[in-house]
Amino acid sequence: MSSSLKNLSNFTSSLPLIQGVKIGIVVAEWNEQVTFALRDGAIQTLKKAGITDEQILITYVPGSFELPLGAQFFLESNTVDAVICIGCVIQGETPHFTFICDAVAQGIMRLNLDYNRPVIFGVLTTLNLQQALDRSGGKHGNKGDEAAFTALKMLALQRQQET
């Protein structure tokens, strides 16, 4: 997680190199200025780890609420080893923010456990657009980078446990 104390967008020396995997990325189209920058950060990090374009499968869903189902479609097709969910929910004037954030977090967590494959929470939950921009390539790095890094670390852990 990006913070003033730690920015995982600067981790190239510890980037796990995983061979022969396919990674799905599910991107919410809502707040696309932010989510597309997060997507690009994730792709860049995966490529630094030796993942090719052919190993990265991308699909789009309307908003963050739909991310868990989009990820489940990937998991049920057995075409990917991990899924990165990318979205952005910006707090408004109603409780909608709380319901969406909780539902998405719970849905992604459940997929991890139900499918025994990494499903990564790359969803920004910010108070305003500027905070989202700061975390999608701005002064706090790119949460997309961090989500890809997390996917690679979890795949490495999974492979270590299988041996």
NORJOUR-V614280 format. One record per helix or strand of 3 or more residues. SS is the DSSP state (helix for helix, strand for strand). FROM is the first residue (numbers start at 1). LEN is the number of residues. If there is no record, write none. Layout:
# NORJOUR-V614280
SS,FROM,LEN
SS,FROM,LEN
This chain:
# NORJOUR-V614280
helix,12,3
strand,23,6
helix,32,17
helix,53,3
strand,56,6
helix,64,14
strand,82,9
helix,96,20
strand,118,9
helix,129,6
strand,136,3
helix,143,20
